[in-house]
Amino acid sequence: MAVITIKRGLNLPIQGPLPSHNIVDGPAVSEIALLPGESWGIKVRMLAQVGDAVQIGTPLFCDKRDPDVLYTSPAGGTLKAVHRGERRVVLSVVVEVGGHEETVEFLPVDPGKASRDELVAALQPSGLWPNLRQRPFNKVAVSSETPRSIFVTAIDTAPQAVSPREFLAGREDDFRAGLTALTKLSGGATYLCTSPKDNWSELMVDGVKEQAFGGKHPAGNAGVHIHHLDPVGQNRTAWHIDVQGVAEIGAFLRSGKVPTERRVAVVGPAAKEAAIVNTRRGAATKAFQDYASAEVTRFVNGSALDGATADPGTLKGYLGRYSRQLTLIDDAPEREFLGWTKPIGSRWSLTNTYLAKFLKKSLRFDTDVNGGERAIVPLGNYEKVMPMDILPTQLIKAIASDDLEGAEKLGVLELDEEDIALCQYVCPSKIDMTDMLRAMLTRIEKEG
């Protein structure tokens, strides 16, 4: 099998403990939550009220734009709170886990025999349909549409990521059932995008094409896979999903019960120890506080490059639906004496500003951005880390100047926040490019 090797990118040398291959049971979880904001663009309509008793699989809310797709509870107990932000946007829907959890049971479906319509009808009320995301715009897949292709992301090259293959121990039959279902949902090819270091042959099913990607990060990003195999556009859509999302769909179709477990790698430079933890979907991050070594630690849903803050006790302090990592980072940054003029220092720099890059084995990675916002001055850094056939300097200029037409011509519809996270990291301007990208994608979608 030919391997697509990504030569332009960057592997950050973030230090920290790495997990063993064993999966350990996570700490007890008293609260779980759904975070509507991670499903971009949905308009929440609540279907349950605070104080209601809920079961595993009880509908909590739906998207007004696709009301047949339900977001269901991953735990039985009581709907504890609905937290809202500006303009009453729902930030989190919190369920207090009860002592005796009951489950809403659905009819099992054989993915090998069911039609596409039957699979869609089965998944819409399950709460698992949002596992499928759609490009462009990286929103939840529209259930009434059929994609050109579906991509299963079975490789992760983010800092301190573990192989997705590790998450499937004991769930192989569920994964195969989920893959079979995806071949029915796709309007064309179904791709399993893997690492050449892993063996996926025993998990393959008929109708799925395996494609290996190697090289530097972001070789594991869905956007890179789609760009190389079936690029998207305004009228060309593709769906993507991670391997645990596939296993969850397979487990539901086989049993008729909504699965509740999620496996995450707890890693990061501020972690006492690293582990692959078997926990609950949407678990409160306060359950993982014992893993933190620093007095002040930032908890990040996802990798240090493109994750979202999920500090314990905050309104968004819960594991996200798509989380594969919980990264712990020192949130008490210390200014270094003499800053960048110090001969060696302890910081890492792409531009070789610090000799520490060559001389020191232990480099400091924390939440310090090392300066304030300033003008964007292209130094050629973007081109070093952008693996797609896109002109990143011109595209970022179009995004910063709000040039919708120019950005579309330059390929903005192929991108998501994780695809330009490296550009933001290597840019000395300290400007939040990912927010600007999301604002532009939202405008393009609204204006058609």
C-alpha positions as a Markdown table, in Angstrom:
| # | Residue | x | y | z |
|---|---|---|---|---|
| 1 | Met | 0.0 | 0.0 | 0.0 |
| 2 | Ala | 1.4 | 3.4 | -1.0 |
| 3 | Val | 1.9 | 5.9 | 1.8 |
| 4 | Ile | 1.1 | 9.6 | 1.4 |
| 5 | Thr | 4.0 | 11.3 | 3.2 |
| 6 | Ile | 3.5 | 14.8 | 4.6 |
| 7 | Lys | 6.8 | 16.7 | 4.4 |
| 8 | Arg | 5.6 | 20.2 | 5.3 |
| 9 | Gly | 4.5 | 20.3 | 8.9 |
| 10 | Leu | 5.9 | 20.4 | 12.5 |
| 11 | Asn | 6.2 | 17.9 | 15.3 |
| 12 | Leu | 6.3 | 20.0 | 18.5 |
| 13 | Pro | 8.9 | 18.6 | 21.0 |
| 14 | Ile | 6.5 | 18.9 | 24.0 |
| 15 | Gln | 7.9 | 17.0 | 27.0 |
| 16 | Gly | 5.8 | 15.1 | 29.5 |
| 17 | Pro | 5.0 | 11.5 | 30.5 |
| 18 | Leu | 3.6 | 9.2 | 27.9 |
| 19 | Pro | 0.9 | 6.5 | 28.6 |
| 20 | Ser | 1.5 | 2.8 | 28.6 |
| 21 | His | -0.5 | 0.6 | 26.3 |
| 22 | Asn | -2.8 | -0.5 | 29.1 |
| 23 | Ile | -6.2 | 1.0 | 29.5 |
| 24 | Val | -7.1 | 1.9 | 33.1 |
| 25 | Asp | -10.5 | 2.7 | 34.7 |
| 26 | Gly | -10.9 | 6.3 | 35.3 |
| 27 | Pro | -12.1 | 8.0 | 38.5 |
| 28 | Ala | -15.7 | 8.0 | 39.5 |
| 29 | Val | -17.7 | 10.6 | 37.6 |
| 30 | Ser | -20.6 | 12.5 | 39.4 |
| 31 | Glu | -21.4 | 14.9 | 36.5 |
| 32 | Ile | -21.4 | 14.7 | 32.8 |
| 33 | Ala | -22.4 | 17.3 | 30.2 |
| 34 | Leu | -23.0 | 17.9 | 26.5 |
| 35 | Leu | -21.3 | 21.0 | 25.0 |
| 36 | Pro | -23.4 | 22.3 | 22.1 |
| 37 | Gly | -20.8 | 24.8 | 21.1 |
| 38 | Glu | -18.4 | 22.1 | 19.8 |
| 39 | Ser | -21.0 | 21.3 | 17.2 |
| 40 | Trp | -20.5 | 24.4 | 15.2 |
| 41 | Gly | -23.6 | 26.4 | 14.1 |
| 42 | Ile | -26.3 | 24.4 | 15.8 |
| 43 | Lys | -29.3 | 26.3 | 17.2 |
| 44 | Val | -30.3 | 24.6 | 20.4 |
| 45 | Arg | -34.0 | 23.7 | 21.2 |
| 46 | Met | -34.2 | 22.2 | 24.7 |
| 47 | Leu | -36.3 | 19.1 | 25.0 |
| 48 | Ala | -35.9 | 18.5 | 28.7 |
| 49 | Gln | -36.1 | 20.9 | 31.7 |
| 50 | Val | -33.8 | 21.4 | 34.7 |
| 51 | Gly | -34.9 | 18.9 | 37.4 |
| 52 | Asp | -36.2 | 16.3 | 35.0 |
| 53 | Ala | -35.2 | 12.7 | 35.6 |
| 54 | Val | -33.3 | 11.3 | 32.6 |
| 55 | Gln | -32.1 | 7.9 | 31.4 |
| 56 | Ile | -29.2 | 7.0 | 29.2 |
| 57 | Gly | -30.5 | 7.9 | 25.8 |
| 58 | Thr | -33.1 | 10.5 | 26.9 |
| 59 | Pro | -33.3 | 13.4 | 24.4 |
| 60 | Leu | -31.9 | 16.6 | 26.0 |
| 61 | Phe | -32.0 | 19.0 | 23.0 |
| 62 | Cys | -32.0 | 19.1 | 19.2 |
| 63 | Asp | -30.8 | 21.4 | 16.5 |
| 64 | Lys | -33.6 | 23.6 | 15.1 |
| 65 | Arg | -32.0 | 23.4 | 11.7 |
| 66 | Asp | -32.1 | 19.5 | 11.7 |
| 67 | Pro | -34.7 | 18.7 | 14.4 |
| 68 | Asp | -34.7 | 14.9 | 13.7 |
| 69 | Val | -31.2 | 14.7 | 15.0 |
| 70 | Leu | -31.4 | 14.4 | 18.8 |
| 71 | Tyr | -28.7 | 15.0 | 21.4 |
| 72 | Thr | -29.2 | 12.4 | 24.1 |
| 73 | Ser | -28.0 | 12.0 | 27.7 |
| 74 | Pro | -24.9 | 9.8 | 28.2 |
| 75 | Ala | -25.9 | 9.1 | 31.8 |
| 76 | Gly | -28.9 | 8.4 | 33.9 |
| 77 | Gly | -29.8 | 10.8 | 36.7 |
| 78 | Thr | -31.1 | 14.3 | 36.9 |
| 79 | Leu | -30.8 | 17.2 | 34.5 |
| 80 | Lys | -28.9 | 19.5 | 36.9 |
| 81 | Ala | -28.3 | 22.7 | 34.9 |
| 82 | Val | -28.4 | 24.4 | 31.5 |
| 83 | His | -25.6 | 27.0 | 31.4 |
| 84 | Arg | -25.9 | 29.9 | 29.0 |
| 85 | Gly | -23.5 | 32.6 | 27.8 |
| 86 | Glu | -23.9 | 35.7 | 25.8 |
| 87 | Arg | -27.2 | 36.1 | 24.0 |
| 88 | Arg | -28.4 | 33.1 | 25.9 |
| 89 | Val | -26.3 | 30.7 | 23.9 |
| 90 | Val | -26.3 | 27.3 | 25.6 |
| 91 | Leu | -22.7 | 26.4 | 26.7 |
| 92 | Ser | -23.3 | 23.2 | 28.6 |
| 93 | Val | -26.2 | 20.9 | 29.5 |
| 94 | Val | -25.2 | 19.1 | 32.8 |
| 95 | Val | -26.6 | 15.8 | 34.1 |
| 96 | Glu | -26.0 | 14.7 | 37.7 |
| 97 | Val | -25.3 | 10.9 | 37.5 |
| 98 | Gly | -27.7 | 8.9 | 39.6 |
| 99 | Gly | -27.0 | 5.8 | 41.6 |
| 100 | His | -29.2 | 3.5 | 39.5 |
| 101 | Glu | -29.0 | 4.3 | 35.8 |
| 102 | Glu | -31.7 | 3.2 | 33.4 |
| 103 | Thr | -31.3 | 3.0 | 29.7 |
| 104 | Val | -33.7 | 3.9 | 26.8 |
| 105 | Glu | -33.7 | 0.8 | 24.6 |
| 106 | Phe | -33.9 | 1.0 | 20.8 |
| 107 | Leu | -34.4 | -1.8 | 18.3 |
| 108 | Pro | -31.1 | -3.4 | 17.1 |
| 109 | Val | -30.3 | -2.9 | 13.4 |
| 110 | Asp | -28.1 | -5.2 | 11.3 |
| 111 | Pro | -25.8 | -2.7 | 9.4 |
| 112 | Gly | -25.1 | -5.4 | 6.8 |
| 113 | Lys | -28.7 | -5.9 | 5.9 |
| 114 | Ala | -30.3 | -2.4 | 6.6 |
| 115 | Ser | -30.8 | 0.1 | 3.9 |
| 116 | Arg | -29.4 | 3.6 | 4.1 |
| 117 | Asp | -32.7 | 5.1 | 5.1 |
| 118 | Glu | -33.1 | 2.6 | 7.9 |
| 119 | Leu | -29.7 | 3.4 | 9.2 |
| 120 | Val | -30.3 | 7.1 | 9.2 |
| 121 | Ala | -33.7 | 6.6 | 10.9 |
| 122 | Ala | -32.0 | 4.5 | 13.6 |
| 123 | Leu | -29.1 | 6.9 | 14.3 |
| 124 | Gln | -31.1 | 10.2 | 14.3 |
| 125 | Pro | -32.7 | 9.6 | 17.7 |
| 126 | Ser | -29.7 | 7.9 | 19.3 |
| 127 | Gly | -27.6 | 10.9 | 20.1 |
| 128 | Leu | -24.7 | 9.4 | 18.0 |
| 129 | Trp | -25.5 | 11.1 | 14.7 |
| 130 | Pro | -23.4 | 14.2 | 15.7 |
| 131 | Asn | -20.3 | 11.9 | 15.7 |
| 132 | Leu | -20.4 | 12.5 | 12.0 |
| 133 | Arg | -19.0 | 15.9 | 10.9 |
| 134 | Gln | -19.2 | 17.5 | 7.5 |
| 135 | Arg | -16.7 | 19.5 | 5.4 |
| 136 | Pro | -16.8 | 22.3 | 4.4 |
| 137 | Phe | -17.5 | 24.2 | 7.6 |
| 138 | Asn | -16.8 | 21.2 | 9.9 |
| 139 | Lys | -20.4 | 21.2 | 11.3 |
| 140 | Val | -22.5 | 18.2 | 12.3 |
| 141 | Ala | -23.4 | 16.2 | 9.1 |
| 142 | Val | -26.9 | 17.1 | 7.7 |
| 143 | Ser | -29.0 | 14.0 | 8.0 |
| 144 | Ser | -31.0 | 14.7 | 4.9 |
| 145 | Glu | -27.9 | 14.9 | 2.7 |
| 146 | Thr | -25.6 | 12.3 | 1.2 |
| 147 | Pro | -21.8 | 13.0 | 1.2 |
| 148 | Arg | -19.5 | 12.3 | -1.7 |
| 149 | Ser | -17.3 | 10.3 | 0.6 |
| 150 | Ile | -16.7 | 9.4 | 4.3 |
| 151 | Phe | -13.3 | 9.5 | 6.1 |
| 152 | Val | -12.5 | 7.6 | 9.2 |
| 153 | Thr | -9.6 | 9.2 | 11.0 |
| 154 | Ala | -7.5 | 6.3 | 12.4 |
| 155 | Ile | -4.2 | 8.2 | 12.8 |
| 156 | Asp | -3.3 | 11.0 | 15.3 |
| 157 | Thr | -0.1 | 13.0 | 14.9 |
| 158 | Ala | -1.0 | 15.8 | 17.4 |
| 159 | Pro | 1.5 | 16.5 | 20.2 |
| 160 | Gln | 1.7 | 13.5 | 22.7 |
| 161 | Ala | -1.2 | 11.7 | 20.9 |
| 162 | Val | -1.5 | 8.0 | 21.2 |
| 163 | Ser | -2.4 | 5.7 | 18.3 |
| 164 | Pro | -6.2 | 5.5 | 17.8 |
| 165 | Arg | -5.7 | 1.7 | 17.5 |
| 166 | Glu | -5.1 | 1.7 | 21.3 |
| 167 | Phe | -8.7 | 2.9 | 21.9 |
| 168 | Leu | -10.3 | -0.1 | 20.3 |
| 169 | Ala | -9.1 | -2.9 | 22.5 |
| 170 | Gly | -12.1 | -5.1 | 23.1 |
| 171 | Arg | -14.3 | -3.1 | 20.8 |
| 172 | Glu | -13.3 | -4.6 | 17.5 |
| 173 | Asp | -16.7 | -6.1 | 16.6 |
| 174 | Asp | -18.4 | -2.8 | 17.3 |
| 175 | Phe | -15.9 | -1.0 | 15.1 |
| 176 | Arg | -16.4 | -3.4 | 12.2 |
| 177 | Ala | -20.2 | -3.0 | 12.5 |
| 178 | Gly | -19.8 | 0.8 | 12.5 |
| 179 | Leu | -17.6 | 0.7 | 9.4 |
| 180 | Thr | -20.2 | -1.4 | 7.6 |
| 181 | Ala | -22.8 | 1.2 | 8.4 |
| 182 | Leu | -20.7 | 4.0 | 7.1 |
| 183 | Thr | -20.3 | 2.2 | 3.7 |
| 184 | Lys | -24.1 | 2.4 | 3.4 |
| 185 | Leu | -24.2 | 6.1 | 4.5 |
| 186 | Ser | -21.6 | 7.2 | 2.0 |
| 187 | Gly | -22.6 | 8.3 | -1.5 |
| 188 | Gly | -19.1 | 7.2 | -2.8 |
| 189 | Ala | -16.0 | 5.9 | -1.2 |
| 190 | Thr | -15.4 | 5.2 | 2.5 |
| 191 | Tyr | -11.8 | 5.8 | 3.5 |
| 192 | Leu | -9.9 | 4.5 | 6.6 |
| 193 | Cys | -7.0 | 6.8 | 7.0 |
| 194 | Thr | -4.3 | 5.1 | 9.0 |
| 195 | Ser | -0.6 | 5.3 | 10.0 |
| 196 | Pro | 1.9 | 2.9 | 8.3 |
| 197 | Lys | 3.0 | 2.0 | 11.8 |
| 198 | Asp | -0.3 | 0.3 | 12.7 |
| 199 | Asn | -1.9 | -2.8 | 11.4 |
| 200 | Trp | -5.6 | -2.4 | 10.7 |
| 201 | Ser | -6.1 | -5.5 | 8.4 |
| 202 | Glu | -8.2 | -7.5 | 10.9 |
| 203 | Leu | -10.6 | -4.6 | 11.3 |
| 204 | Met | -11.3 | -3.9 | 7.6 |
| 205 | Val | -14.7 | -4.6 | 6.0 |
| 206 | Asp | -15.8 | -4.8 | 2.4 |
| 207 | Gly | -16.3 | -1.4 | 0.8 |
| 208 | Val | -13.7 | 0.4 | 2.8 |
| 209 | Lys | -10.4 | 1.7 | 1.3 |
| 210 | Glu | -7.4 | 2.0 | 3.5 |
| 211 | Gln | -5.0 | 4.8 | 2.9 |
| 212 | Ala | -1.9 | 5.3 | 5.0 |
| 213 | Phe | -0.5 | 8.8 | 5.8 |
| 214 | Gly | 3.0 | 9.4 | 7.2 |
| 215 | Gly | 5.3 | 12.3 | 8.1 |
| 216 | Lys | 4.9 | 15.3 | 10.2 |
| 217 | His | 1.9 | 16.7 | 11.9 |
| 218 | Pro | -0.8 | 17.5 | 10.7 |
| 219 | Ala | -0.6 | 14.2 | 8.8 |
| 220 | Gly | -3.4 | 12.9 | 11.1 |
| 221 | Asn | -5.9 | 15.7 | 10.5 |
| 222 | Ala | -9.1 | 14.9 | 8.6 |
| 223 | Gly | -8.7 | 18.1 | 6.5 |
| 224 | Val | -5.4 | 16.8 | 5.1 |
| 225 | His | -6.9 | 13.4 | 4.3 |
| 226 | Ile | -9.8 | 15.0 | 2.5 |
| 227 | His | -7.6 | 17.4 | 0.6 |
| 228 | His | -5.5 | 14.6 | -0.8 |
| 229 | Leu | -8.2 | 12.1 | -1.6 |
| 230 | Asp | -11.5 | 13.9 | -2.3 |
| 231 | Pro | -11.3 | 17.7 | -1.9 |
| 232 | Val | -14.4 | 19.6 | -0.8 |
| 233 | Gly | -16.0 | 22.8 | -2.1 |
| 234 | Gln | -19.3 | 24.7 | -1.8 |
| 235 | Asn | -21.2 | 21.9 | -3.5 |
| 236 | Arg | -18.9 | 19.0 | -2.7 |
| 237 | Thr | -19.3 | 17.6 | 0.8 |
| 238 | Ala | -17.4 | 14.9 | 2.7 |
| 239 | Trp | -18.1 | 13.5 | 6.2 |
| 240 | His | -15.5 | 12.5 | 8.7 |
| 241 | Ile | -15.5 | 10.6 | 12.0 |
| 242 | Asp | -12.9 | 9.2 | 14.5 |
| 243 | Val | -12.5 | 5.6 | 15.4 |
| 244 | Gln | -14.3 | 5.7 | 18.7 |
| 245 | Gly | -17.3 | 7.4 | 17.0 |
| 246 | Val | -17.4 | 4.5 | 14.6 |
| 247 | Ala | -17.3 | 2.0 | 17.5 |
| 248 | Glu | -20.1 | 3.8 | 19.3 |
| 249 | Ile | -22.3 | 3.7 | 16.2 |
| 250 | Gly | -21.5 | 0.0 | 15.8 |
| 251 | Ala | -22.2 | -0.8 | 19.5 |
| 252 | Phe | -25.6 | 1.0 | 19.3 |
| 253 | Leu | -26.7 | -0.7 | 16.1 |
| 254 | Arg | -25.7 | -4.2 | 17.5 |
| 255 | Ser | -27.3 | -3.8 | 21.0 |
| 256 | Gly | -30.0 | -1.1 | 20.7 |
| 257 | Lys | -28.4 | 0.7 | 23.7 |
| 258 | Val | -26.6 | 4.0 | 23.6 |
| 259 | Pro | -22.9 | 3.5 | 24.7 |
| 260 | Thr | -21.6 | 5.6 | 27.5 |
| 261 | Glu | -17.9 | 5.0 | 27.7 |
| 262 | Arg | -15.1 | 7.2 | 26.2 |
| 263 | Arg | -11.4 | 6.5 | 26.2 |
| 264 | Val | -9.0 | 9.5 | 26.5 |
| 265 | Ala | -5.3 | 9.8 | 26.8 |
| 266 | Val | -4.4 | 12.0 | 29.8 |
| 267 | Val | -1.1 | 13.7 | 28.9 |
| 268 | Gly | 0.8 | 16.9 | 29.0 |
| 269 | Pro | 3.8 | 18.6 | 30.5 |
| 270 | Ala | 1.8 | 19.3 | 33.7 |
| 271 | Ala | 0.6 | 15.7 | 34.2 |
| 272 | Lys | 2.0 | 13.7 | 37.1 |
| 273 | Glu | 1.5 | 10.6 | 35.1 |
| 274 | Ala | 0.0 | 9.8 | 31.7 |
| 275 | Ala | -2.6 | 7.1 | 31.1 |
| 276 | Ile | -5.2 | 5.9 | 28.6 |
| 277 | Val | -8.4 | 6.2 | 30.8 |
| 278 | Asn | -11.7 | 4.5 | 30.3 |
| 279 | Thr | -14.3 | 7.1 | 31.5 |
| 280 | Arg | -17.7 | 8.5 | 30.7 |
| 281 | Arg | -18.7 | 10.5 | 27.6 |
| 282 | Gly | -18.9 | 14.1 | 28.7 |
| 283 | Ala | -17.2 | 13.5 | 32.1 |
| 284 | Ala | -16.4 | 16.5 | 34.3 |
| 285 | Thr | -12.7 | 17.3 | 34.2 |
| 286 | Lys | -12.7 | 17.8 | 37.9 |
| 287 | Ala | -12.5 | 14.0 | 38.2 |
| 288 | Phe | -9.0 | 14.2 | 36.7 |
| 289 | Gln | -7.5 | 16.8 | 39.0 |
| 290 | Asp | -5.3 | 14.2 | 40.7 |
| 291 | Tyr | -3.4 | 13.8 | 37.5 |
| 292 | Ala | -2.2 | 17.5 | 37.6 |
| 293 | Ser | 1.3 | 18.2 | 38.9 |
| 294 | Ala | 1.4 | 22.0 | 38.7 |
| 295 | Glu | -0.4 | 24.1 | 41.3 |
| 296 | Val | -2.2 | 26.0 | 38.5 |
| 297 | Thr | -3.0 | 23.7 | 35.6 |
| 298 | Arg | -5.0 | 24.4 | 32.4 |
| 299 | Phe | -7.1 | 21.4 | 31.3 |
| 300 | Val | -7.4 | 21.2 | 27.5 |
| 301 | Asn | -10.0 | 19.2 | 25.6 |
| 302 | Gly | -7.7 | 17.9 | 22.8 |
| 303 | Ser | -4.1 | 18.6 | 22.0 |
| 304 | Ala | -2.1 | 21.6 | 23.2 |
| 305 | Leu | -2.2 | 22.9 | 19.6 |
| 306 | Asp | -5.9 | 22.9 | 18.8 |
| 307 | Gly | -7.8 | 22.0 | 21.9 |
| 308 | Ala | -10.4 | 24.0 | 23.9 |
| 309 | Thr | -10.0 | 25.0 | 27.5 |
| 310 | Ala | -12.0 | 22.7 | 29.9 |
| 311 | Asp | -10.8 | 23.8 | 33.4 |
| 312 | Pro | -12.5 | 22.0 | 36.3 |
| 313 | Gly | -15.4 | 23.8 | 37.8 |
| 314 | Thr | -16.0 | 26.1 | 34.8 |
| 315 | Leu | -19.1 | 26.0 | 32.6 |
| 316 | Lys | -17.2 | 24.1 | 29.9 |
| 317 | Gly | -15.2 | 21.9 | 32.3 |
| 318 | Tyr | -16.2 | 18.6 | 30.7 |
| 319 | Leu | -14.8 | 16.2 | 28.1 |
| 320 | Gly | -16.0 | 17.0 | 24.6 |
| 321 | Arg | -17.7 | 14.6 | 22.3 |
| 322 | Tyr | -14.7 | 14.4 | 20.0 |
| 323 | Ser | -12.0 | 14.4 | 22.6 |
| 324 | Arg | -9.2 | 11.9 | 22.3 |
| 325 | Gln | -6.8 | 13.7 | 24.7 |
| 326 | Leu | -7.0 | 15.6 | 27.9 |
| 327 | Thr | -3.9 | 17.7 | 27.9 |
| 328 | Leu | -2.6 | 19.3 | 31.2 |
| 329 | Ile | -0.5 | 22.4 | 30.8 |
| 330 | Asp | 1.2 | 24.6 | 33.4 |
| 331 | Asp | -1.0 | 27.8 | 33.6 |
| 332 | Ala | 1.4 | 29.9 | 35.8 |
| 333 | Pro | 3.8 | 31.0 | 33.1 |
| 334 | Glu | 7.1 | 32.6 | 34.3 |
| 335 | Arg | 8.8 | 35.4 | 32.3 |
| 336 | Glu | 12.3 | 34.4 | 31.4 |
| 337 | Phe | 15.1 | 36.8 | 32.4 |
| 338 | Leu | 16.3 | 38.8 | 29.3 |
| 339 | Gly | 13.6 | 37.1 | 27.2 |
| 340 | Trp | 14.6 | 36.3 | 23.7 |
| 341 | Thr | 18.0 | 38.0 | 24.1 |
| 342 | Lys | 19.1 | 35.3 | 26.6 |
| 343 | Pro | 21.8 | 33.2 | 25.0 |
| 344 | Ile | 20.2 | 29.9 | 25.6 |
| 345 | Gly | 17.0 | 30.1 | 27.6 |
| 346 | Ser | 14.4 | 27.3 | 27.9 |
| 347 | Arg | 12.0 | 28.0 | 25.0 |
| 348 | Trp | 11.7 | 26.3 | 21.7 |
| 349 | Ser | 11.4 | 28.4 | 18.5 |
| 350 | Leu | 10.9 | 27.4 | 14.9 |
| 351 | Thr | 13.0 | 30.4 | 13.7 |
| 352 | Asn | 16.1 | 29.3 | 15.8 |
| 353 | Thr | 15.8 | 32.4 | 18.0 |
| 354 | Tyr | 16.8 | 30.2 | 21.0 |
| 355 | Leu | 19.9 | 28.1 | 21.1 |
| 356 | Ala | 18.0 | 25.8 | 23.5 |
| 357 | Lys | 16.5 | 24.2 | 20.5 |
| 358 | Phe | 19.9 | 22.6 | 19.8 |
| 359 | Leu | 21.5 | 22.4 | 23.3 |
| 360 | Lys | 18.8 | 21.5 | 25.8 |
| 361 | Lys | 16.8 | 18.4 | 26.2 |
| 362 | Ser | 14.2 | 19.9 | 28.6 |
| 363 | Leu | 12.2 | 22.7 | 27.1 |
| 364 | Arg | 9.5 | 24.7 | 28.8 |
| 365 | Phe | 6.0 | 24.6 | 27.3 |
| 366 | Asp | 3.3 | 26.4 | 29.2 |
| 367 | Thr | 0.4 | 28.8 | 28.4 |
| 368 | Asp | 2.6 | 31.9 | 28.0 |
| 369 | Val | 2.2 | 33.5 | 24.5 |
| 370 | Asn | 5.5 | 35.4 | 25.0 |
| 371 | Gly | 4.2 | 38.8 | 24.0 |
| 372 | Gly | 1.2 | 40.7 | 22.8 |
| 373 | Glu | -0.6 | 41.2 | 19.5 |
| 374 | Arg | 1.3 | 42.9 | 16.8 |
| 375 | Ala | 1.3 | 43.2 | 13.0 |
| 376 | Ile | 1.3 | 40.1 | 10.9 |
| 377 | Val | 4.7 | 40.0 | 9.1 |
| 378 | Pro | 5.1 | 37.0 | 6.8 |
| 379 | Leu | 8.5 | 35.4 | 7.3 |
| 380 | Gly | 7.8 | 32.2 | 5.3 |
| 381 | Asn | 6.9 | 30.3 | 8.4 |
| 382 | Tyr | 3.4 | 29.4 | 7.2 |
| 383 | Glu | 4.7 | 27.7 | 4.1 |
| 384 | Lys | 6.9 | 25.4 | 6.3 |
| 385 | Val | 3.9 | 24.0 | 8.2 |
| 386 | Met | 1.1 | 24.0 | 5.6 |
| 387 | Pro | 0.9 | 20.6 | 3.9 |
| 388 | Met | -2.0 | 21.4 | 1.6 |
| 389 | Asp | -1.7 | 22.8 | -1.9 |
| 390 | Ile | -2.8 | 26.2 | -0.6 |
| 391 | Leu | -1.0 | 29.6 | -0.5 |
| 392 | Pro | -1.1 | 30.1 | 3.2 |
| 393 | Thr | 0.3 | 33.7 | 3.3 |
| 394 | Gln | -2.1 | 35.0 | 0.8 |
| 395 | Leu | -5.0 | 33.0 | 2.4 |
| 396 | Ile | -4.3 | 34.4 | 5.9 |
| 397 | Lys | -4.1 | 37.9 | 4.4 |
| 398 | Ala | -7.5 | 37.4 | 2.8 |
| 399 | Ile | -8.9 | 36.1 | 6.2 |
| 400 | Ala | -7.4 | 39.0 | 8.1 |
| 401 | Ser | -8.8 | 41.6 | 5.6 |
| 402 | Asp | -12.2 | 39.9 | 5.5 |
| 403 | Asp | -11.9 | 39.2 | 1.8 |
| 404 | Leu | -14.5 | 36.4 | 1.4 |
| 405 | Glu | -14.3 | 36.1 | -2.3 |
| 406 | Gly | -10.5 | 36.0 | -2.3 |
| 407 | Ala | -10.4 | 33.5 | 0.6 |
| 408 | Glu | -12.8 | 31.1 | -1.2 |
| 409 | Lys | -10.6 | 31.2 | -4.3 |
| 410 | Leu | -7.6 | 30.4 | -2.2 |
| 411 | Gly | -9.3 | 27.3 | -0.6 |
| 412 | Val | -10.7 | 28.5 | 2.8 |
| 413 | Leu | -13.6 | 26.0 | 2.5 |
| 414 | Glu | -11.1 | 23.1 | 2.9 |
| 415 | Leu | -9.9 | 24.4 | 6.3 |
| 416 | Asp | -11.0 | 24.0 | 9.9 |
| 417 | Glu | -9.3 | 25.5 | 13.0 |
| 418 | Glu | -7.1 | 22.5 | 13.5 |
| 419 | Asp | -5.7 | 22.9 | 9.9 |
| 420 | Ile | -4.3 | 26.4 | 10.6 |
| 421 | Ala | -3.3 | 25.8 | 14.2 |
| 422 | Leu | 0.3 | 25.3 | 13.3 |
| 423 | Cys | 0.2 | 28.6 | 11.2 |
| 424 | Gln | -1.0 | 30.4 | 14.3 |
| 425 | Tyr | 1.6 | 28.7 | 16.5 |
| 426 | Val | 4.6 | 29.8 | 14.3 |
| 427 | Cys | 3.2 | 33.3 | 13.6 |
| 428 | Pro | 5.0 | 35.9 | 15.8 |
| 429 | Ser | 1.9 | 38.2 | 15.6 |
| 430 | Lys | 0.0 | 36.4 | 18.5 |
| 431 | Ile | -3.2 | 37.0 | 16.5 |
| 432 | Asp | -5.9 | 34.4 | 17.0 |
| 433 | Met | -6.2 | 33.2 | 13.4 |
| 434 | Thr | -8.5 | 30.3 | 14.2 |
| 435 | Asp | -11.2 | 32.6 | 15.5 |
| 436 | Met | -10.9 | 34.7 | 12.3 |
| 437 | Leu | -11.2 | 31.6 | 10.2 |
| 438 | Arg | -14.3 | 30.4 | 12.0 |
| 439 | Ala | -15.9 | 33.9 | 11.7 |
| 440 | Met | -15.3 | 33.8 | 7.9 |
| 441 | Leu | -16.6 | 30.3 | 7.5 |
| 442 | Thr | -19.7 | 31.3 | 9.4 |
| 443 | Arg | -20.3 | 34.3 | 7.1 |
| 444 | Ile | -19.7 | 32.2 | 4.0 |
| 445 | Glu | -22.2 | 29.6 | 5.1 |
| 446 | Lys | -24.9 | 32.2 | 6.0 |
| 447 | Glu | -24.4 | 34.2 | 2.8 |
| 448 | Gly | -24.3 | 31.0 | 0.6 |
